[in-house]
Amino acid sequence: MEYVFSYVTTEGAVRKVNQDSLFIAEAAFEDDKVLFAAVCDGVGGLSSGEKASGFVCKRMNEWFADELPELLRCSASVLKIRESIDDRLHELNDSINSYAEKHASDMATTFTGILIIPHMNVLLTAHVGDTRLYKITENEIKILTSDHSVVGQELRNGTITEEMAEKDPRQNQLTNCIGAGLEDTSYDYSISEFSKGDCYMLCSDGFRKKVSADELKVALCPSANKDEKTIRSNLEKLKNKVIQCGEKDNITALMVKLC
């Protein structure tokens, strides 16, 4: 398996600090390549969101380098790998809460990540918050995560409509994240297969609030993104459109195409 990827990230048109963080890493295993990528969005209303998002990305990247190789060498099941990721995320939650309490600050972040293990034919996702993961093929675009937000919950419950959700002033109110003093919390996981040619896009909420799913599908479908240069160009065009449409939040998107 080969991967083509690129990303964009910016503080946007208004904010002075970019509280978004991301990483993408590859490693060889059994004559193939394993990939791990994630986007974190530090909670903007708190004082140290950028520290929380950067810390989580750094420590999850270290998990990929230090913990996953041993799990793969021991032929660990995908459920065991998922458990290891969950343990690390809960450890990070405790660390952020302890640091925040010690320094009298507020810290929290979202996390959305994908781990692709070709020899197992597995794509594992881990998610908390309102960052998102999209799967994009030639025929459709599909959101693979659920927004952990007040608006997202009411939308799933049928209390509000899609149109109401787009204009709801509570869009940034999260119901789950890493940090923010949360102790007894859980994260979402999914395990699926994948196909060559599929594209996966991870993004912060600032990237996707001003563009439609159809616009994302047209710009990010596999045939329109043949190499790193075209992926980067298409993400940049979407980023610029989002800013022109008045988005005030940080803007981050990372896309991976499986080849």
Stockholm file with secondary structure:
# STOCKHOLM 1.0

chainA/1-259         MEYVFSYVTTEGAVRKVNQDSLFIAEAAFEDDKVLFAAVCDGVGGLSSGEKASGFVCKRMNEWFADELPELLRCSASVLKIRESIDDRLHELNDSINSYAEKHASDMATTFTGILIIPHMNVLLTAHVGDTRLYKITENEIKILTSDHSVVGQELRNGTITEEMAEKDPRQNQLTNCIGAGLEDTSYDYSISEFSKGDCYMLCSDGFRKKVSADELKVALCPSANKDEKTIRSNLEKLKNKVIQCGEKDNITALMVKLC
#=GR chainA/1-259 SS CCEEEEEEEECTTTCSSCCEEEEEEEEEETTEEEEEEEEEEBCTTSTTHHHHHHHHHHHHHHHHHHTHHHHHHTTCCHHHHHHHHHHHHHHHHHHHHHHHHHTTCCCEECEEEEEEEGGGTEEEEEEESSCEEEEECSSCEEECSCCCBHHHHHHHHTSSCHHHHHHCTTTTCBSCCEETTCCSCCCEEEEECCCTTCEEEEECHHHHTTSCHHHHHHHHSGGGCCSHHHHHHHHHHHHHHHHHTTCCSCEEEEEEEEC
#=GC SS_cons         CCEEEEEEEECTTTCSSCCEEEEEEEEEETTEEEEEEEEEEBCTTSTTHHHHHHHHHHHHHHHHHHTHHHHHHTTCCHHHHHHHHHHHHHHHHHHHHHHHHHTTCCCEECEEEEEEEGGGTEEEEEEESSCEEEEECSSCEEECSCCCBHHHHHHHHTSSCHHHHHHCTTTTCBSCCEETTCCSCCCEEEEECCCTTCEEEEECHHHHTTSCHHHHHHHHSGGGCCSHHHHHHHHHHHHHHHHHTTCCSCEEEEEEEEC
//
